[in-house]
Amino acid sequence: MKDEIICNCMQVDRGTIVEAIKAKGLKTVEEVGDETEAGTGCGACQDDIQEILDEING
């Protein structure tokens, strides 16, 4: 599951996003994009990134 590609444009997987959120205390989709480039292409995955943020940060 952590190998699941979340951002197709930038080829960023779930594990990379989760690690960045936990390591850096990220709170927003924009912060995740700054750290991982996920969500910075077409933007279609931003809802998925928000769901991951919600899972981790409650």
C-alpha positions, -999 to 999 in steps of 0.1 A, spaced: 0 0 0 28 24 7 41 18 -28 7 31 -42 13 60 -65 -7 90 -52 7 117 -75 9 104 -111 24 136 -125 54 135 -102 54 97 -95 52 102 -57 40 72 -37 20 71 -4 51 61 16 70 92 6 41 114 15 35 97 48 72 99 57 74 136 48 43 144 69 56 126 99 92 138 97 84 175 90 50 178 108 33 189 76 -3 201 80 -14 212 45 -15 199 9 8 229 0 34 219 25 34 183 12 38 197 -23 68 218 -12 85 188 4 76 160 -21 63 178 -53 31 157 -49 1 176 -60 21 202 -79 13 189 -114 -23 188 -125 -36 188 -89 -59 158 -93 -44 141 -63 -47 169 -38 -79 154 -23 -60 121 -18 -31 140 -2 -56 157 21 -70 123 31 -35 111 40 -30 143 61 -63 137 79 -54 101 86 -20 111 101 -29 143 119 -65 134 129 
